[in-house]
Amino acid sequence: MSLLINPQALSSRYVPSRLPHRDEQLSRLYSLIREPLVGKTFLQVIQLIGPVGTGKTSSDFLVVQRLREEAPSLSHLYVNLRSLSEPSPWLIFSFISSQVGARLSRSISAGEAFLKLVKLLEKDDSKRYVITVDEADELTGVKSLKGGRVVYNLTRLPELGAKNVAAVVFIARRAEWCMGLAEEEKSTLGSVVIRYPPYTLEQLVDIITYRASEAFRGGALEEGVAEHVARATLDLFGGDVRAALDLLLYAGFIAESEGARRVGLKHVEKALAQVTGSGYISEETIRGLTRAERMVLAAALLSVEQLGQLSIPLALIEENFEALSRQLGERIPREERDEALQKLHDAGLLRFNGPLRVYVAAVGPLDPRESVPRLLARLGLRGVLAGVGSAGSAGAER
């Protein structure tokens, strides 16, 4: 029996019928876009700001879908700047124009392309439009000043005759994205901002559970799988819910290929190993570590924190291990320490780069400054490491 009955529900392109923990943002965006549709205001210029994978794009599509039920004439013109070969004004205006049935000549300028877009939009005043510019961070700096001034022009559409555009939505990762715009662009952009904070662990578990209920047959996930995926997503992918869904889908495919009756923690571990190309410290892995292995791994993580890199001298790990041992009042023989090092290597959490250096694979692809403190806390040793930091200072200079 297949575990996955609707795998597209875990796709980043799938827009679910609801977005858990985004009710406030959805309600605000719906109200803002609806006002010009019912004739209460003119064009709304809206910014959706938040880290990657926090529901910004899905919110935009979901709200437009809901508004179409009230206004069937509403069309959504969407452009993702990272999907274009370059975010030049001409290409942006041309891409939007293609969604209203026109193909612009490359012989015309960006300014001329924009004016043709205006004519296309106002051609049928029975139509209403929402224009979304995703990954708007790409517009900042010098790019914003190239021939068409994208932000400036799109936010002035009603002045030029396209009064049937209800809203222009800019989606960006950083609130500072607009600092690179020209002053006149900043002015027309306005300050209507809807913020999308990162998801917490509990919120990620809720989202994963909800999307899994759409993708898998009932009871297909073992207990603890959703939380395991959520923790891995926070530790390795900065809380990006799209990464969580990709990971769960991959784990589902692995479970199916093995003929498993349910998706378990081991399938998530295998998916993580493939996705990150490195080991990952799961709760199950942590519980299985000996005291010496925990201390060696903590010493390695502390070394990464000191140097700000993943490839570190073996001698620095040894220095931090000795300092940690003194701090805890424990005496662990060198042979046991070396055995712990070897076992961590076998588990894929550490890798030997020659006889004198170690690569700390357990950190994964995130910035060590973000992931190492969390990993140390999960090992249960963070509280005793304050007095260890200076112990490796000599080694840190190597």
C-alpha positions as YAML, in Angstrom:
chain: A
units: angstrom
residues:
- id: 1
  name: MET
  ca: [0.00, 0.00, 0.00]
- id: 2
  name: SER
  ca: [1.37, 3.41, -0.99]
- id: 3
  name: LEU
  ca: [2.30, 5.78, 1.83]
- id: 4
  name: LEU
  ca: [2.08, 8.91, -0.33]
- id: 5
  name: ILE
  ca: [-1.40, 9.51, -1.72]
- id: 6
  name: ASN
  ca: [-0.93, 13.19, -2.68]
- id: 7
  name: PRO
  ca: [2.82, 13.97, -2.87]
- id: 8
  name: GLN
  ca: [2.22, 17.34, -4.53]
- id: 9
  name: ALA
  ca: [0.87, 18.56, -1.16]
- id: 10
  name: LEU
  ca: [4.51, 18.67, -0.04]
- id: 11
  name: SER
  ca: [5.65, 20.67, -3.07]
- id: 12
  name: SER
  ca: [6.83, 24.25, -2.59]
- id: 13
  name: ARG
  ca: [4.53, 25.20, -5.49]
- id: 14
  name: TYR
  ca: [1.44, 23.78, -3.80]
- id: 15
  name: VAL
  ca: [-0.86, 26.33, -2.15]
- id: 16
  name: PRO
  ca: [-2.79, 24.66, 0.69]
- id: 17
  name: SER
  ca: [-6.31, 25.65, 1.65]
- id: 18
  name: ARG
  ca: [-5.00, 27.17, 4.89]
- id: 19
  name: LEU
  ca: [-1.70, 28.36, 6.35]
- id: 20
  name: PRO
  ca: [-1.34, 27.47, 10.04]
- id: 21
  name: HIS
  ca: [0.00, 30.32, 12.21]
- id: 22
  name: ARG
  ca: [-0.43, 32.93, 9.48]
- id: 23
  name: ASP
  ca: [-4.05, 33.96, 10.16]
- id: 24
  name: GLU
  ca: [-3.08, 37.49, 11.17]
- id: 25
  name: GLN
  ca: [-1.00, 38.07, 8.05]
- id: 26
  name: LEU
  ca: [-3.65, 36.55, 5.77]
- id: 27
  name: SER
  ca: [-6.41, 38.65, 7.28]
- id: 28
  name: ARG
  ca: [-4.44, 41.87, 6.90]
- id: 29
  name: LEU
  ca: [-3.39, 41.13, 3.33]
- id: 30
  name: TYR
  ca: [-6.94, 40.16, 2.37]
- id: 31
  name: SER
  ca: [-8.36, 43.41, 3.77]
- id: 32
  name: LEU
  ca: [-5.73, 45.57, 2.10]
- id: 33
  name: ILE
  ca: [-6.26, 44.09, -1.37]
- id: 34
  name: ARG
  ca: [-10.04, 43.89, -1.04]
- id: 35
  name: GLU
  ca: [-10.46, 47.62, -0.34]
- id: 36
  name: PRO
  ca: [-9.56, 48.80, -3.87]
- id: 37
  name: LEU
  ca: [-11.57, 45.91, -5.35]
- id: 38
  name: VAL
  ca: [-14.73, 47.25, -3.74]
- id: 39
  name: GLY
  ca: [-13.86, 50.83, -4.67]
- id: 40
  name: LYS
  ca: [-12.93, 52.13, -1.22]
- id: 41
  name: THR
  ca: [-9.33, 53.08, -2.11]
- id: 42
  name: PHE
  ca: [-7.01, 53.31, -5.08]
- id: 43
  name: LEU
  ca: [-3.93, 51.15, -5.63]
- id: 44
  name: GLN
  ca: [-2.51, 49.46, -2.52]
- id: 45
  name: VAL
  ca: [1.27, 49.01, -2.38]
- id: 46
  name: ILE
  ca: [2.14, 46.26, 0.09]
- id: 47
  name: GLN
  ca: [5.38, 44.72, 1.29]
- id: 48
  name: LEU
  ca: [5.57, 41.17, 2.67]
- id: 49
  name: ILE
  ca: [8.78, 40.88, 4.67]
- id: 50
  name: GLY
  ca: [10.29, 37.81, 6.31]
- id: 51
  name: PRO
  ca: [12.95, 35.10, 6.07]
- id: 52
  name: VAL
  ca: [12.82, 32.42, 3.40]
- id: 53
  name: GLY
  ca: [10.17, 29.76, 3.92]
- id: 54
  name: THR
  ca: [7.87, 31.71, 6.25]
- id: 55
  name: GLY
  ca: [4.73, 31.66, 4.09]
- id: 56
  name: LYS
  ca: [4.95, 34.99, 2.24]
- id: 57
  name: THR
  ca: [4.42, 33.73, -1.29]
- id: 58
  name: SER
  ca: [1.81, 31.17, -0.25]
- id: 59
  name: SER
  ca: [-0.09, 33.93, 1.57]
- id: 60
  name: ASP
  ca: [-0.08, 36.06, -1.56]
- id: 61
  name: PHE
  ca: [-1.45, 33.26, -3.76]
- id: 62
  name: LEU
  ca: [-3.98, 32.08, -1.18]
- id: 63
  name: VAL
  ca: [-5.43, 35.57, -0.66]
- id: 64
  name: VAL
  ca: [-5.75, 36.15, -4.41]
- id: 65
  name: GLN
  ca: [-7.49, 32.77, -4.76]
- id: 66
  name: ARG
  ca: [-9.99, 33.77, -2.07]
- id: 67
  name: LEU
  ca: [-10.61, 37.18, -3.63]
- id: 68
  name: ARG
  ca: [-11.26, 35.60, -7.03]
- id: 69
  name: GLU
  ca: [-14.31, 33.93, -5.49]
- id: 70
  name: GLU
  ca: [-15.69, 37.41, -4.84]
- id: 71
  name: ALA
  ca: [-14.29, 39.05, -7.98]
- id: 72
  name: PRO
  ca: [-13.96, 36.48, -10.81]
- id: 73
  name: SER
  ca: [-12.46, 39.15, -13.09]
- id: 74
  name: LEU
  ca: [-9.38, 39.39, -10.86]
- id: 75
  name: SER
  ca: [-6.09, 38.26, -12.45]
- id: 76
  name: HIS
  ca: [-2.80, 37.63, -10.68]
- id: 77
  name: LEU
  ca: [0.33, 38.79, -12.51]
- id: 78
  name: TYR
  ca: [3.31, 37.24, -10.73]
- id: 79
  name: VAL
  ca: [7.04, 37.50, -11.33]
- id: 80
  name: ASN
  ca: [9.84, 35.93, -9.29]
- id: 81
  name: LEU
  ca: [12.99, 37.94, -9.95]
- id: 82
  name: ARG
  ca: [15.33, 35.07, -9.07]
- id: 83
  name: SER
  ca: [13.77, 32.99, -11.82]
- id: 84
  name: LEU
  ca: [14.68, 35.58, -14.47]
- id: 85
  name: SER
  ca: [18.05, 35.56, -16.21]
- id: 86
  name: GLU
  ca: [18.54, 39.06, -14.82]
- id: 87
  name: PRO
  ca: [16.13, 41.38, -12.97]
- id: 88
  name: SER
  ca: [16.37, 44.14, -15.59]
- id: 89
  name: PRO
  ca: [13.37, 46.48, -15.95]
- id: 90
  name: TRP
  ca: [12.77, 45.47, -19.57]
- id: 91
  name: LEU
  ca: [12.69, 41.76, -18.71]
- id: 92
  name: ILE
  ca: [10.40, 42.34, -15.71]
- id: 93
  name: PHE
  ca: [7.91, 44.42, -17.72]
- id: 94
  name: SER
  ca: [8.10, 41.96, -20.61]
- id: 95
  name: PHE
  ca: [7.43, 38.97, -18.33]
- id: 96
  name: ILE
  ca: [4.40, 40.67, -16.77]
- id: 97
  name: SER
  ca: [3.13, 41.67, -20.21]
- id: 98
  name: SER
  ca: [3.37, 38.05, -21.39]
- id: 99
  name: GLN
  ca: [0.79, 37.14, -18.74]
- id: 100
  name: VAL
  ca: [-1.74, 39.43, -20.39]
- id: 101
  name: GLY
  ca: [-1.10, 37.96, -23.81]
- id: 102
  name: ALA
  ca: [1.58, 40.22, -25.28]
- id: 103
  name: ARG
  ca: [5.10, 39.61, -26.49]
- id: 104
  name: LEU
  ca: [7.30, 42.69, -26.44]
- id: 105
  name: SER
  ca: [10.07, 43.39, -28.91]
- id: 106
  name: ARG
  ca: [13.63, 43.51, -27.61]
- id: 107
  name: SER
  ca: [14.22, 46.53, -29.80]
- id: 108
  name: ILE
  ca: [12.26, 48.79, -27.47]
- id: 109
  name: SER
  ca: [13.59, 50.39, -24.29]
- id: 110
  name: ALA
  ca: [12.56, 49.53, -20.74]
- id: 111
  name: GLY
  ca: [10.56, 52.75, -20.58]
- id: 112
  name: GLU
  ca: [8.70, 51.88, -23.77]
- id: 113
  name: ALA
  ca: [8.09, 48.35, -22.46]
- id: 114
  name: PHE
  ca: [6.50, 49.79, -19.34]
- id: 115
  name: LEU
  ca: [4.22, 52.11, -21.33]
- id: 116
  name: LYS
  ca: [3.08, 49.15, -23.44]
- id: 117
  name: LEU
  ca: [2.35, 47.26, -20.22]
- id: 118
  name: VAL
  ca: [0.20, 50.18, -19.03]
- id: 119
  name: LYS
  ca: [-1.78, 50.12, -22.29]
- id: 120
  name: LEU
  ca: [-2.28, 46.36, -21.97]
- id: 121
  name: LEU
  ca: [-3.59, 46.68, -18.43]
- id: 122
  name: GLU
  ca: [-6.02, 49.52, -19.14]
- id: 123
  name: LYS
  ca: [-7.23, 47.94, -22.39]
- id: 124
  name: ASP
  ca: [-10.02, 46.03, -20.65]
- id: 125
  name: ASP
  ca: [-11.37, 48.04, -17.71]
- id: 126
  name: SER
  ca: [-13.62, 45.14, -16.71]
- id: 127
  name: LYS
  ca: [-10.51, 43.26, -15.59]
- id: 128
  name: ARG
  ca: [-8.86, 43.79, -12.20]
- id: 129
  name: TYR
  ca: [-5.22, 42.96, -11.43]
- id: 130
  name: VAL
  ca: [-2.89, 42.17, -8.54]
- id: 131
  name: ILE
  ca: [0.79, 42.40, -9.49]
- id: 132
  name: THR
  ca: [3.31, 40.56, -7.31]
- id: 133
  name: VAL
  ca: [7.07, 41.06, -7.49]
- id: 134
  name: ASP
  ca: [8.67, 38.21, -5.54]
- id: 135
  name: GLU
  ca: [12.30, 38.25, -4.34]
- id: 136
  name: ALA
  ca: [12.23, 42.05, -4.53]
- id: 137
  name: ASP
  ca: [15.62, 42.11, -2.77]
- id: 138
  name: GLU
  ca: [17.04, 41.69, -6.29]
- id: 139
  name: LEU
  ca: [15.96, 45.24, -7.15]
- id: 140
  name: THR
  ca: [18.16, 47.02, -4.64]
- id: 141
  name: GLY
  ca: [21.33, 48.95, -5.33]
- id: 142
  name: VAL
  ca: [22.32, 49.95, -8.84]
- id: 143
  name: LYS
  ca: [19.77, 47.56, -10.36]
- id: 144
  name: SER
  ca: [16.90, 49.75, -9.20]
- id: 145
  name: LEU
  ca: [18.18, 52.70, -11.22]
- id: 146
  name: LYS
  ca: [18.53, 50.93, -14.58]
- id: 147
  name: GLY
  ca: [16.24, 52.42, -17.32]
- id: 148
  name: GLY
  ca: [12.70, 51.61, -15.95]
- id: 149
  name: ARG
  ca: [12.84, 52.12, -12.22]
- id: 150
  name: VAL
  ca: [10.66, 49.14, -11.53]
- id: 151
  name: VAL
  ca: [9.35, 50.13, -8.10]
- id: 152
  name: TYR
  ca: [8.68, 53.72, -9.11]
- id: 153
  name: ASN
  ca: [6.80, 52.79, -12.27]
- id: 154
  name: LEU
  ca: [4.71, 49.93, -10.90]
- id: 155
  name: THR
  ca: [3.54, 52.01, -7.96]
- id: 156
  name: ARG
  ca: [2.39, 54.84, -10.29]
- id: 157
  name: LEU
  ca: [0.17, 52.73, -12.56]
- id: 158
  name: PRO
  ca: [-3.11, 54.54, -11.71]
- id: 159
  name: GLU
  ca: [-1.58, 57.92, -12.51]
- id: 160
  name: LEU
  ca: [-0.73, 56.65, -15.99]
- id: 161
  name: GLY
  ca: [-4.19, 55.24, -16.70]
- id: 162
  name: ALA
  ca: [-4.14, 51.67, -15.36]
- id: 163
  name: LYS
  ca: [-6.71, 52.31, -12.63]
- id: 164
  name: ASN
  ca: [-7.81, 48.67, -12.61]
- id: 165
  name: VAL
  ca: [-4.70, 47.49, -10.73]
- id: 166
  name: ALA
  ca: [-5.88, 46.85, -7.17]
- id: 167
  name: ALA
  ca: [-2.52, 46.12, -5.58]
- id: 168
  name: VAL
  ca: [1.19, 45.79, -6.19]
- id: 169
  name: VAL
  ca: [2.82, 43.39, -3.72]
- id: 170
  name: PHE
  ca: [6.57, 43.28, -3.15]
- id: 171
  name: ILE
  ca: [7.89, 40.18, -1.37]
- id: 172
  name: ALA
  ca: [11.34, 40.46, 0.21]
- id: 173
  name: ARG
  ca: [13.47, 38.63, 2.75]
- id: 174
  name: ARG
  ca: [14.94, 41.68, 4.46]
- id: 175
  name: ALA
  ca: [13.24, 44.79, 5.75]
- id: 176
  name: GLU
  ca: [16.29, 46.75, 4.54]
- id: 177
  name: TRP
  ca: [15.81, 45.72, 0.92]
- id: 178
  name: CYS
  ca: [14.40, 49.11, -0.03]
- id: 179
  name: MET
  ca: [17.40, 51.03, 1.36]
- id: 180
  name: GLY
  ca: [19.10, 50.60, -2.00]
- id: 181
  name: LEU
  ca: [16.27, 52.24, -3.90]
- id: 182
  name: ALA
  ca: [16.26, 55.79, -5.19]
- id: 183
  name: GLU
  ca: [14.55, 58.33, -2.93]
- id: 184
  name: GLU
  ca: [11.57, 58.75, -5.26]
- id: 185
  name: GLU
  ca: [11.13, 54.97, -5.33]
- id: 186
  name: LYS
  ca: [11.13, 54.78, -1.54]
- id: 187
  name: SER
  ca: [8.46, 57.47, -1.45]
- id: 188
  name: THR
  ca: [6.10, 55.68, -3.86]
- id: 189
  name: LEU
  ca: [6.76, 52.34, -2.14]
- id: 190
  name: GLY
  ca: [5.23, 53.63, 1.08]
- id: 191
  name: SER
  ca: [5.32, 51.87, 4.43]
- id: 192
  name: VAL
  ca: [2.52, 49.29, 4.39]
- id: 193
  name: VAL
  ca: [4.44, 46.25, 5.62]
- id: 194
  name: ILE
  ca: [3.21, 42.82, 6.72]
- id: 195
  name: ARG
  ca: [5.90, 40.96, 8.64]
- id: 196
  name: TYR
  ca: [6.43, 37.20, 8.70]
- id: 197
  name: PRO
  ca: [8.47, 36.11, 11.73]
- id: 198
  name: PRO
  ca: [10.35, 32.79, 11.68]
- id: 199
  name: TYR
  ca: [8.35, 29.75, 12.73]
- id: 200
  name: THR
  ca: [8.93, 28.26, 16.19]
- id: 201
  name: LEU
  ca: [9.47, 24.55, 16.75]
- id: 202
  name: GLU
  ca: [5.86, 24.05, 17.83]
- id: 203
  name: GLN
  ca: [4.55, 25.95, 14.80]
- id: 204
  name: LEU
  ca: [6.70, 23.91, 12.44]
- id: 205
  name: VAL
  ca: [5.38, 20.69, 13.98]
- id: 206
  name: ASP
  ca: [1.81, 21.92, 13.39]
- id: 207
  name: ILE
  ca: [2.55, 22.83, 9.77]
- id: 208
  name: ILE
  ca: [4.34, 19.54, 9.03]
- id: 209
  name: THR
  ca: [1.52, 17.55, 10.63]
- id: 210
  name: TYR
  ca: [-1.10, 19.42, 8.62]
- id: 211
  name: ARG
  ca: [0.70, 19.04, 5.28]
- id: 212
  name: ALA
  ca: [1.47, 15.39, 6.04]
- id: 213
  name: SER
  ca: [-2.26, 14.77, 6.57]
- id: 214
  name: GLU
  ca: [-2.82, 15.92, 2.98]
- id: 215
  name: ALA
  ca: [0.14, 14.05, 1.49]
- id: 216
  name: PHE
  ca: [0.18, 10.68, 3.30]
- id: 217
  name: ARG
  ca: [-2.46, 8.10, 4.04]
- id: 218
  name: GLY
  ca: [-3.72, 8.13, 7.64]
- id: 219
  name: GLY
  ca: [-1.27, 6.86, 10.24]
- id: 220
  name: ALA
  ca: [1.65, 6.81, 7.80]
- id: 221
  name: LEU
  ca: [4.00, 8.75, 10.11]
- id: 222
  name: GLU
  ca: [5.51, 7.17, 13.21]
- id: 223
  name: GLU
  ca: [5.22, 9.15, 16.42]
- id: 224
  name: GLY
  ca: [7.88, 11.81, 16.71]
- id: 225
  name: VAL
  ca: [8.59, 12.12, 12.97]
- id: 226
  name: ALA
  ca: [7.00, 15.58, 12.63]
- id: 227
  name: GLU
  ca: [8.98, 16.93, 15.59]
- id: 228
  name: HIS
  ca: [12.16, 15.31, 14.29]
- id: 229
  name: VAL
  ca: [11.73, 16.98, 10.90]
- id: 230
  name: ALA
  ca: [10.93, 20.29, 12.61]
- id: 231
  name: ARG
  ca: [14.07, 20.19, 14.78]
- id: 232
  name: ALA
  ca: [16.24, 19.34, 11.81]
- id: 233
  name: THR
  ca: [14.68, 22.20, 9.86]
- id: 234
  name: LEU
  ca: [15.52, 24.69, 12.61]
- id: 235
  name: ASP
  ca: [19.04, 23.39, 13.11]
- id: 236
  name: LEU
  ca: [20.06, 22.92, 9.48]
- id: 237
  name: PHE
  ca: [17.79, 25.09, 7.32]
- id: 238
  name: GLY
  ca: [17.01, 28.14, 9.44]
- id: 239
  name: GLY
  ca: [13.34, 27.20, 9.91]
- id: 240
  name: ASP
  ca: [12.55, 27.20, 6.17]
- id: 241
  name: VAL
  ca: [9.24, 25.32, 5.97]
- id: 242
  name: ARG
  ca: [9.91, 24.46, 2.33]
- id: 243
  name: ALA
  ca: [13.01, 22.55, 3.40]
- id: 244
  name: ALA
  ca: [10.90, 20.73, 5.99]
- id: 245
  name: LEU
  ca: [8.39, 19.64, 3.35]
- id: 246
  name: ASP
  ca: [11.16, 18.56, 0.96]
- id: 247
  name: LEU
  ca: [12.74, 16.52, 3.74]
- id: 248
  name: LEU
  ca: [9.46, 14.85, 4.66]
- id: 249
  name: LEU
  ca: [8.73, 14.04, 1.00]
- id: 250
  name: TYR
  ca: [12.22, 12.54, 0.57]
- id: 251
  name: ALA
  ca: [11.76, 10.46, 3.73]
- id: 252
  name: GLY
  ca: [8.42, 9.25, 2.36]
- id: 253
  name: PHE
  ca: [10.01, 8.14, -0.91]
- id: 254
  name: ILE
  ca: [12.75, 6.30, 1.01]
- id: 255
  name: ALA
  ca: [10.20, 4.54, 3.21]
- id: 256
  name: GLU
  ca: [8.18, 3.48, 0.16]
- id: 257
  name: SER
  ca: [11.27, 2.21, -1.66]
- id: 258
  name: GLU
  ca: [12.08, 0.03, 1.36]
- id: 259
  name: GLY
  ca: [8.56, -1.32, 1.54]
- id: 260
  name: ALA
  ca: [8.05, 0.17, 5.00]
- id: 261
  name: ARG
  ca: [4.55, 0.37, 6.41]
- id: 262
  name: ARG
  ca: [5.21, 3.76, 8.03]
- id: 263
  name: VAL
  ca: [7.67, 6.65, 7.72]
- id: 264
  name: GLY
  ca: [10.01, 6.44, 10.71]
- id: 265
  name: LEU
  ca: [12.89, 8.37, 12.23]
- id: 266
  name: LYS
  ca: [15.42, 6.23, 10.37]
- id: 267
  name: HIS
  ca: [13.92, 7.32, 7.04]
- id: 268
  name: VAL
  ca: [14.22, 10.96, 8.05]
- id: 269
  name: GLU
  ca: [17.87, 10.32, 9.04]
- id: 270
  name: LYS
  ca: [18.59, 8.78, 5.64]
- id: 271
  name: ALA
  ca: [16.92, 11.70, 3.89]
- id: 272
  name: LEU
  ca: [18.96, 14.16, 5.95]
- id: 273
  name: ALA
  ca: [22.19, 12.39, 5.07]
- id: 274
  name: GLN
  ca: [21.34, 12.68, 1.38]
- id: 275
  name: VAL
  ca: [20.11, 16.28, 1.52]
- id: 276
  name: THR
  ca: [22.94, 17.72, 3.61]
- id: 277
  name: GLY
  ca: [25.74, 15.37, 2.66]
- id: 278
  name: SER
  ca: [26.66, 15.23, 6.34]
- id: 279
  name: GLY
  ca: [25.65, 13.73, 9.62]
- id: 280
  name: TYR
  ca: [22.97, 15.28, 11.79]
- id: 281
  name: ILE
  ca: [22.60, 15.14, 15.55]
- id: 282
  name: SER
  ca: [19.11, 13.81, 16.11]
- id: 283
  name: GLU
  ca: [17.59, 13.34, 19.53]
- id: 284
  name: GLU
  ca: [17.95, 9.58, 19.06]
- id: 285
  name: THR
  ca: [21.63, 10.02, 18.20]
- id: 286
  name: ILE
  ca: [22.22, 12.22, 21.25]
- id: 287
  name: ARG
  ca: [20.62, 9.69, 23.55]
- id: 288
  name: GLY
  ca: [22.94, 7.01, 22.18]
- id: 289
  name: LEU
  ca: [26.17, 8.96, 22.77]
- id: 290
  name: THR
  ca: [28.44, 7.95, 25.62]
- id: 291
  name: ARG
  ca: [29.66, 10.59, 28.04]
- id: 292
  name: ALA
  ca: [33.05, 10.67, 26.34]
- id: 293
  name: GLU
  ca: [31.46, 11.03, 22.90]
- id: 294
  name: ARG
  ca: [29.30, 13.94, 24.08]
- id: 295
  name: MET
  ca: [32.35, 15.68, 25.51]
- id: 296
  name: VAL
  ca: [34.46, 15.15, 22.38]
- id: 297
  name: LEU
  ca: [31.64, 16.42, 20.17]
- id: 298
  name: ALA
  ca: [31.12, 19.42, 22.46]
- id: 299
  name: ALA
  ca: [34.86, 20.14, 22.32]
- id: 300
  name: ALA
  ca: [34.73, 20.00, 18.51]
- id: 301
  name: LEU
  ca: [31.71, 22.30, 18.37]
- id: 302
  name: LEU
  ca: [33.36, 24.74, 20.76]
- id: 303
  name: SER
  ca: [36.43, 24.74, 18.48]
- id: 304
  name: VAL
  ca: [34.19, 25.61, 15.52]
- id: 305
  name: GLU
  ca: [32.69, 28.45, 17.56]
- id: 306
  name: GLN
  ca: [36.15, 29.78, 18.40]
- id: 307
  name: LEU
  ca: [37.52, 29.65, 14.85]
- id: 308
  name: GLY
  ca: [34.35, 30.33, 12.87]
- id: 309
  name: GLN
  ca: [35.07, 27.47, 10.49]
- id: 310
  name: LEU
  ca: [34.28, 23.76, 10.22]
- id: 311
  name: SER
  ca: [37.78, 22.46, 9.53]
- id: 312
  name: ILE
  ca: [39.68, 22.67, 12.80]
- id: 313
  name: PRO
  ca: [42.98, 21.41, 14.28]
- id: 314
  name: LEU
  ca: [42.75, 18.13, 16.16]
- id: 315
  name: ALA
  ca: [44.96, 19.68, 18.83]
- id: 316
  name: LEU
  ca: [42.33, 22.35, 19.54]
- id: 317
  name: ILE
  ca: [39.67, 19.68, 20.07]
- id: 318
  name: GLU
  ca: [42.02, 17.93, 22.50]
- id: 319
  name: GLU
  ca: [42.69, 21.17, 24.41]
- id: 320
  name: ASN
  ca: [38.99, 21.94, 24.70]
- id: 321
  name: PHE
  ca: [38.27, 18.36, 25.73]
- id: 322
  name: GLU
  ca: [40.81, 18.59, 28.56]
- id: 323
  name: ALA
  ca: [39.40, 21.95, 29.68]
- id: 324
  name: LEU
  ca: [35.87, 20.53, 29.63]
- id: 325
  name: SER
  ca: [37.01, 17.49, 31.63]
- id: 326
  name: ARG
  ca: [38.52, 19.75, 34.30]
- id: 327
  name: GLN
  ca: [35.37, 21.88, 34.36]
- id: 328
  name: LEU
  ca: [33.23, 18.77, 34.95]
- id: 329
  name: GLY
  ca: [35.69, 17.18, 37.33]
- id: 330
  name: GLU
  ca: [35.94, 14.05, 35.20]
- id: 331
  name: ARG
  ca: [38.96, 12.01, 34.19]
- id: 332
  name: ILE
  ca: [38.57, 10.24, 30.88]
- id: 333
  name: PRO
  ca: [41.61, 8.28, 29.64]
- id: 334
  name: ARG
  ca: [43.17, 9.32, 26.36]
- id: 335
  name: GLU
  ca: [42.33, 5.91, 24.86]
- id: 336
  name: GLU
  ca: [38.64, 6.44, 25.61]
- id: 337
  name: ARG
  ca: [38.79, 9.95, 24.12]
- id: 338
  name: ASP
  ca: [40.42, 8.62, 20.93]
- id: 339
  name: GLU
  ca: [37.84, 5.85, 20.70]
- id: 340
  name: ALA
  ca: [35.07, 8.45, 21.02]
- id: 341
  name: LEU
  ca: [36.66, 10.44, 18.20]
- id: 342
  name: GLN
  ca: [36.69, 7.35, 15.97]
- id: 343
  name: LYS
  ca: [33.05, 6.51, 16.74]
- id: 344
  name: LEU
  ca: [31.96, 10.08, 15.93]
- id: 345
  name: HIS
  ca: [33.86, 9.76, 12.66]
- id: 346
  name: ASP
  ca: [32.14, 6.44, 11.89]
- id: 347
  name: ALA
  ca: [28.77, 8.06, 12.60]
- id: 348
  name: GLY
  ca: [29.53, 10.83, 10.08]
- id: 349
  name: LEU
  ca: [29.45, 13.61, 12.69]
- id: 350
  name: LEU
  ca: [33.18, 14.27, 12.44]
- id: 351
  name: ARG
  ca: [35.54, 13.59, 9.53]
- id: 352
  name: PHE
  ca: [39.30, 13.32, 9.67]
- id: 353
  name: ASN
  ca: [41.08, 15.58, 7.18]
- id: 354
  name: GLY
  ca: [44.49, 13.96, 7.41]
- id: 355
  name: PRO
  ca: [46.15, 13.20, 10.75]
- id: 356
  name: LEU
  ca: [45.96, 16.71, 12.24]
- id: 357
  name: ARG
  ca: [42.63, 18.25, 11.21]
- id: 358
  name: VAL
  ca: [38.96, 17.40, 11.70]
- id: 359
  name: TYR
  ca: [35.92, 18.54, 9.73]
- id: 360
  name: VAL
  ca: [32.85, 18.96, 11.95]
- id: 361
  name: ALA
  ca: [30.16, 17.62, 9.60]
- id: 362
  name: ALA
  ca: [27.49, 17.64, 12.32]
- id: 363
  name: VAL
  ca: [27.10, 21.42, 11.97]
- id: 364
  name: GLY
  ca: [25.56, 20.99, 8.51]
- id: 365
  name: PRO
  ca: [25.16, 23.76, 5.91]
- id: 366
  name: LEU
  ca: [24.09, 26.65, 8.17]
- id: 367
  name: ASP
  ca: [26.28, 29.44, 9.49]
- id: 368
  name: PRO
  ca: [28.14, 27.97, 12.52]
- id: 369
  name: ARG
  ca: [27.27, 31.07, 14.54]
- id: 370
  name: GLU
  ca: [23.61, 30.07, 14.28]
- id: 371
  name: SER
  ca: [23.72, 26.29, 14.59]
- id: 372
  name: VAL
  ca: [26.61, 25.59, 16.99]
- id: 373
  name: PRO
  ca: [25.02, 27.20, 20.10]
- id: 374
  name: ARG
  ca: [21.83, 25.17, 19.54]
- id: 375
  name: LEU
  ca: [23.78, 21.95, 19.10]
- id: 376
  name: LEU
  ca: [25.81, 22.58, 22.25]
- id: 377
  name: ALA
  ca: [22.63, 23.23, 24.20]
- id: 378
  name: ARG
  ca: [21.10, 19.99, 22.95]
- id: 379
  name: LEU
  ca: [24.15, 18.06, 24.16]
- id: 380
  name: GLY
  ca: [23.34, 19.31, 27.65]
- id: 381
  name: LEU
  ca: [26.79, 20.81, 28.21]
- id: 382
  name: ARG
  ca: [26.31, 24.46, 27.26]
- id: 383
  name: GLY
  ca: [26.02, 25.56, 30.86]
- id: 384
  name: VAL
  ca: [29.52, 24.36, 31.75]
- id: 385
  name: LEU
  ca: [31.25, 25.70, 28.65]
- id: 386
  name: ALA
  ca: [31.59, 29.32, 29.79]
- id: 387
  name: GLY
  ca: [34.85, 28.53, 31.52]
- id: 388
  name: VAL
  ca: [36.15, 26.50, 28.62]
- id: 389
  name: GLY
  ca: [36.08, 29.19, 25.94]
- id: 390
  name: SER
  ca: [39.42, 30.72, 26.91]
- id: 391
  name: ALA
  ca: [41.06, 27.35, 27.34]
- id: 392
  name: GLY
  ca: [41.40, 26.84, 23.62]
- id: 393
  name: SER
  ca: [42.61, 30.35, 22.86]
- id: 394
  name: ALA
  ca: [46.14, 29.19, 22.21]
- id: 395
  name: GLY
  ca: [44.91, 26.53, 19.84]
- id: 396
  name: ALA
  ca: [42.55, 28.99, 18.18]
- id: 397
  name: GLU
  ca: [45.51, 31.00, 16.97]
- id: 398
  name: ARG
  ca: [46.85, 28.14, 14.94]
...
